[in-house]
Amino acid sequence: MNTHYVDFRTIQYEIEARYPQRGRVRRDSSLEIVRRTMSRLWREENHPVRDR
């Protein structure tokens, strides 16, 4: 595949056409991941016996 793509959206459409996905994957922002991790660590520290 040595086609030269002018812009990223063209590549994106090409990939989506070639490999169709079942559903859109929701990308978590890094802030969301940090928040989730911190809350999990907080739970583990404060309630060591009780796990979800």
Residue, then its C-alpha position, 0 to 999 in steps of 0.5 A: m500500500n504505497t498510496h500517498y494520503v493527503d490528510f489524516r481523515t482520508i486514512q481514517y476512512e480507508i481504515e474504517a472501510r477496510y476493517p468495519q467495527r461493530g461499535r464505536v469504542r469510547r476513548d477515556s481521557s487520561l484525566e478520566i483514567v487518573r480519576r478512576t485509578m485514584s478512587r480505586l486506590w482510595r477505596e482500597e486504602n480505606h476499606p481493605v476488607r470490602d472489595r467491589 
